[in-house]
Amino acid sequence: MTRRGWVLFAGLALIWGIPYLLIRVAVRELPPAVLVFGRTALGAALLFPAVLRRGHLPALRDRWRPIVAFAAVEVAIPWLLLSDAERKLSSSAAGLLVACVPLAGALLARLSGTRERPIGWQGLAGLVLGLCGVAALVGLDVSVRDGWALAEMALVVLGYAAGPIIVARSLSGLPTLEVVAASLGLTALAYAPAVPLSLPAHAPSAAALGSVVVLGVVCTAAAFVVFFQLIAEVGPLRATVVTYLNPAVAMAAGVALLGEPLTTGMVLGFGLILLGSWLATRAPRVSRAGEGRSA
């Protein structure tokens, strides 16, 4: 992977390592539909002024179907399900389940015939190793008692895996900012009718509102711009490997900022995640005959 790819990868891992905590704080006081609306409406509001100045929105007209599909599988459906599931699951369990996205992406890419640099046995070994690292990192904290929450997380994983494939196959030639803004705007419009029916009886706390603001500004508007650039740089499958680092970032923040204990499992798991991510994103070697060359 190129230097720029690594910078984008590290930045996105950091940005998307904090939503689990923020979502957990917000859903204590806000219904999932209100949280998704607030997050996407804020993100869209931040991006649309720049989009309108650029004047590239008409370029999206002919590909509105894949844009709607991307908004549905990457934003509208997973964010609602994840927010609802985090009211029942531990953050560790949610992080472990979301870390299955690269493996689901590899399966979907094969089934859909997506053309991408072959990941090879080295890459597959990295994917498995990274998943083992997440398991060690969270100490196998998968005490899940709610079957519906498990089903919700399975759909989240499939949606997150399908989103990059849609981008690579149908949206790669479009301006990134416009696609992100349109996806967020469509999601916000879809959830707007549910907001008046779902508002809490009492005004939410500053912590809950602050979580929504950070989710909308940093983890949504800024993150998706970086995400599209990462997909363009390394491909859809390798881009999903960033989900391996998200639980590590979340736990590292807990140790550094909240004084949480640093366990042997956390140290071992973080090392396995880093090694697995490196193997899964490393370009295959070029043979003398030119076979296996990366695009």
C-alpha positions in Angstrom: 0.0 0.0 0.0 1.2 3.5 -0.8 2.2 6.1 1.8 -0.9 8.0 1.1 -2.9 4.9 1.5 -1.4 4.3 4.9 -2.1 7.9 6.0 -5.7 7.6 4.9 -6.0 4.2 6.6 -4.6 5.4 9.9 -6.8 8.5 9.9 -10.0 6.6 9.2 -9.1 4.0 11.8 -8.8 6.8 14.4 -12.0 8.6 13.3 -14.1 5.4 13.2 -12.6 4.1 16.5 -14.7 6.4 18.6 -18.3 6.0 17.3 -19.0 3.0 19.5 -18.5 5.0 22.7 -20.4 8.0 21.3 -23.4 5.9 20.1 -23.6 4.2 23.5 -23.7 7.6 25.2 -26.3 9.0 22.8 -28.8 6.0 22.7 -29.2 6.2 26.5 -31.3 9.3 25.9 -32.1 9.4 22.2 -34.0 6.8 20.1 -31.9 5.3 17.3 -33.9 7.0 14.5 -33.4 10.4 16.1 -29.7 9.7 16.4 -29.3 8.7 12.8 -31.3 11.7 11.6 -29.2 14.1 13.7 -25.9 12.6 12.6 -26.8 12.5 8.9 -28.6 15.9 8.8 -25.6 17.6 10.5 -23.1 15.9 8.1 -25.2 16.8 5.1 -25.5 20.4 6.3 -21.8 20.7 6.6 -21.0 19.3 3.1 -23.8 20.8 1.0 -22.6 24.4 0.9 -19.3 23.3 -0.6 -21.1 20.9 -3.0 -23.4 23.7 -4.2 -20.4 26.0 -4.8 -18.6 23.3 -6.9 -21.7 22.9 -9.1 -21.2 19.1 -9.7 -24.5 17.8 -8.4 -25.9 17.4 -12.0 -23.2 14.7 -12.5 -25.0 12.5 -10.1 -28.3 12.4 -12.0 -27.6 9.5 -14.2 -26.4 7.3 -11.3 -29.0 8.0 -8.7 -29.8 4.3 -8.3 -26.4 3.2 -7.0 -26.3 6.3 -4.9 -29.5 5.3 -3.2 -28.3 1.8 -2.9 -25.0 3.0 -1.2 -26.9 5.3 1.1 -29.2 2.4 2.1 -26.6 -0.3 2.8 -23.8 1.9 4.1 -25.7 4.5 6.1 -29.4 4.4 6.5 -29.9 0.7 7.5 -26.6 -0.1 9.3 -26.6 3.0 11.5 -30.1 2.4 12.7 -29.4 -1.3 13.4 -26.1 -0.6 15.1 -27.6 2.1 17.3 -30.4 -0.2 18.3 -28.0 -3.2 18.9 -25.7 -1.1 21.1 -28.6 -0.8 23.6 -28.3 -4.5 24.2 -24.7 -5.5 23.3 -21.4 -4.5 25.0 -19.1 -2.3 23.0 -16.6 -5.1 22.9 -19.1 -7.5 21.3 -20.2 -4.8 18.8 -16.5 -4.2 17.9 -15.8 -7.9 17.4 -18.8 -8.4 15.2 -18.1 -5.3 13.0 -14.6 -6.6 12.6 -16.0 -9.4 10.4 -16.6 -6.8 7.7 -13.4 -7.6 5.7 -14.2 -11.3 5.7 -17.8 -10.6 4.5 -16.3 -8.2 1.9 -14.0 -10.9 0.6 -17.0 -13.2 0.2 -19.2 -10.6 -1.4 -16.4 -9.5 -3.8 -16.0 -13.1 -5.0 -19.8 -13.7 -5.4 -20.3 -10.3 -7.2 -17.3 -10.8 -9.5 -15.8 -7.4 -8.4 -12.5 -6.9 -10.2 -9.8 -5.9 -7.7 -6.2 -6.8 -7.1 -6.1 -10.4 -5.9 -5.7 -10.5 -2.2 -4.1 -13.9 -2.2 -3.4 -16.4 0.6 -1.3 -13.8 2.4 -4.1 -11.4 2.5 -6.6 -14.0 3.6 -4.3 -15.0 6.3 -4.1 -11.4 7.4 -7.9 -11.2 7.5 -8.2 -14.2 9.7 -5.3 -13.1 11.9 -6.9 -9.7 12.4 -10.1 -11.3 13.4 -8.3 -13.4 16.0 -6.6 -10.2 17.2 -10.0 -8.6 17.8 -11.2 -11.7 19.7 -8.1 -11.5 21.9 -8.4 -7.7 22.3 -11.9 -7.8 23.7 -11.2 -11.0 25.7 -14.0 -12.8 23.9 -16.5 -10.6 25.4 -19.4 -11.8 23.4 -22.0 -12.3 26.2 -24.9 -11.8 23.8 -28.3 -12.7 25.1 -30.5 -11.0 22.5 -30.9 -12.9 19.3 -32.4 -9.9 17.5 -29.3 -7.8 18.3 -27.1 -10.5 16.7 -29.3 -10.5 13.6 -29.0 -6.7 13.5 -25.3 -6.8 13.7 -25.2 -9.4 10.9 -27.0 -7.0 8.7 -24.7 -4.2 9.7 -21.7 -6.3 8.7 -23.2 -7.2 5.3 -24.1 -3.6 4.7 -20.7 -2.3 5.5 -19.1 -4.9 3.3 -21.4 -4.1 0.3 -21.0 -0.4 0.5 -17.3 -0.2 -0.8 -18.2 -2.7 -3.6 -21.0 -0.4 -4.8 -18.6 2.6 -4.7 -15.9 0.7 -6.7 -18.3 -0.7 -9.3 -20.7 2.2 -9.9 -19.6 5.4 -8.2 -15.8 5.5 -8.7 -16.0 8.1 -11.4 -18.2 10.6 -9.5 -17.0 13.5 -7.3 -16.5 12.2 -3.8 -18.0 15.1 -1.9 -21.2 15.1 -3.9 -21.8 11.4 -3.4 -21.2 11.6 0.3 -23.5 14.7 0.7 -26.2 13.1 -1.4 -26.1 9.9 0.6 -26.3 11.7 3.9 -29.0 14.0 2.7 -31.2 11.1 1.4 -30.8 9.3 4.7 -31.7 12.4 6.7 -34.8 12.9 4.5 -35.8 9.3 5.0 -35.7 9.5 8.8 -37.1 13.1 9.1 -40.8 11.9 9.3 -39.9 9.6 12.3 -38.3 12.3 14.4 -41.5 14.0 15.7 -42.8 10.6 16.7 -39.6 9.5 18.4 -38.5 12.6 20.4 -37.7 11.8 24.1 -40.0 13.3 26.7 -37.1 15.2 28.4 -34.4 17.3 26.8 -31.2 15.3 26.3 -28.1 16.0 28.3 -25.1 17.9 27.0 -23.2 14.6 26.8 -25.8 13.1 24.5 -26.0 16.2 22.3 -22.2 16.5 22.2 -22.0 12.8 21.0 -24.4 13.5 18.2 -22.4 16.6 17.1 -19.1 14.7 17.1 -20.7 11.8 15.2 -22.1 14.2 12.6 -19.0 16.4 12.1 -16.1 14.0 12.6 -17.4 10.5 12.3 -19.7 11.2 9.4 -18.9 14.2 7.2 -15.1 14.1 7.5 -14.9 10.3 7.8 -16.8 9.5 4.5 -14.6 11.9 2.5 -11.6 10.0 3.8 -13.3 6.7 3.2 -14.0 7.4 -0.4 -10.4 8.5 -0.9 -9.1 5.3 0.7 -11.3 3.1 -1.5 -9.9 4.9 -4.6 -6.4 4.4 -3.3 -6.4 0.8 -2.1 -9.6 -0.8 -3.4 -12.9 -1.7 -1.6 -11.7 -4.9 0.1 -8.6 -3.5 1.6 -10.5 -0.4 2.7 -12.7 -2.5 4.9 -9.7 -3.8 6.8 -9.9 -0.5 8.7 -12.6 -2.1 10.9 -10.0 -4.3 12.5 -8.4 -1.2 14.1 -11.6 0.4 15.4 -11.9 -1.7 18.6 -8.2 -1.2 19.2 -8.5 2.6 19.0 -11.5 2.5 21.2 -9.8 0.5 23.9 -6.5 2.6 23.6 -8.6 5.7 24.2 -10.1 4.1 27.3 -6.7 3.3 28.7 -5.2 6.7 28.0 -8.1 8.9 28.9 -10.2 6.9 31.3 -7.6 5.0 33.2 -8.9 1.6 32.2 -6.6 -1.4 32.9 -4.3 -2.6 30.2 -4.5 -6.4 30.0 -2.3 -9.0 28.4 -5.1 -9.8 26.0 -5.3 -6.2 24.9 -1.6 -6.0 24.1 -1.6 -9.4 22.3 -4.8 -8.5 20.4 -3.6 -5.1 19.3 -0.3 -6.7 17.9 -2.3 -9.3 16.0 -4.6 -6.7 14.6 -1.7 -4.6 13.4 0.0 -7.6 11.8 -3.2 -8.9 10.2 -4.0 -5.5 8.8 -0.6 -5.1 7.3 -0.8 -8.6 5.7 -4.3 -8.0 4.4 -3.5 -4.6 2.8 0.0 -5.4 1.5 0.2 -5.6 -2.2 1.2 -9.0 -3.6 4.7 -9.4 -5.0 5.3 -9.0 -8.7 6.6 -12.1 -10.3 9.3 -12.1 -13.0 6.7 -12.9 -15.7 4.6 -9.9 -14.5 1.9 -12.1 -13.0 0.1 -10.9 -9.9 1.0 -7.3 -10.6 -1.1 -4.8 -8.7 -3.2 -2.4 -10.7 
